[in-house]
Amino acid sequence: MNPNNLKYQGNTYYFAVVLKETHSDYIMNVYYMTLKINGNRIDPSLLLPPNKTEVGMTIQFLTY
């Protein structure tokens, strides 16, 4: 997620962050976060130029 991208403005995202003590099965802290990005919502289809398609790619893992 790149929050500087126009397609994210005007949206609210919710996260749960879990912090766990190393080598422990029961010491955990959960923090709930809300991220609100200012601006007006934009339809993602308006950001695409005519006759083009957005392509996304992820790399599963990288080895040398």
C-alpha positions in Angstrom: 0.0 0.0 0.0 1.4 3.3 -1.0 -0.6 6.0 0.8 0.7 8.7 -1.6 -1.3 7.1 -4.4 -4.6 8.9 -5.3 -6.7 5.7 -5.2 -6.3 5.5 -1.4 -7.4 9.0 -0.5 -10.7 9.4 1.3 -10.6 5.9 2.7 -10.3 4.5 6.2 -8.3 1.3 7.0 -8.3 -0.7 10.2 -5.4 -2.8 11.4 -4.7 -5.1 14.3 -1.0 -5.2 15.2 0.2 -8.1 17.4 3.4 -7.7 19.3 4.7 -11.0 20.7 7.5 -11.6 23.2 10.3 -13.7 21.7 10.3 -17.4 22.9 7.0 -16.9 24.7 3.6 -18.3 23.8 1.4 -16.2 26.1 2.9 -12.7 26.3 1.3 -10.8 23.5 -0.1 -7.3 23.1 -2.7 -6.4 20.5 -3.0 -2.8 19.3 -5.9 -1.7 17.1 -5.1 1.1 14.7 -7.3 3.2 12.4 -5.7 4.9 9.4 -7.8 7.6 7.8 -6.4 9.2 4.6 -7.8 12.6 3.9 -9.1 13.7 0.6 -12.1 12.9 -1.7 -12.7 9.4 -2.9 -11.8 8.8 -6.5 -13.1 6.1 -8.7 -10.1 3.9 -9.6 -11.3 3.5 -13.2 -10.9 7.2 -13.7 -7.2 6.9 -13.0 -6.5 4.6 -15.9 -5.7 6.1 -19.3 -7.9 4.9 -22.2 -7.1 1.5 -23.7 -4.7 0.6 -20.8 -5.0 -1.9 -18.0 -3.4 -1.7 -14.5 -1.1 -4.6 -13.9 0.0 -5.7 -10.5 2.8 -8.2 -9.6 4.1 -9.8 -6.4 7.2 -11.8 -5.8 6.6 -14.8 -3.5 10.2 -15.1 -2.3 13.7 -14.1 -3.4 16.8 -16.3 -3.2 20.3 -15.7 -4.3 
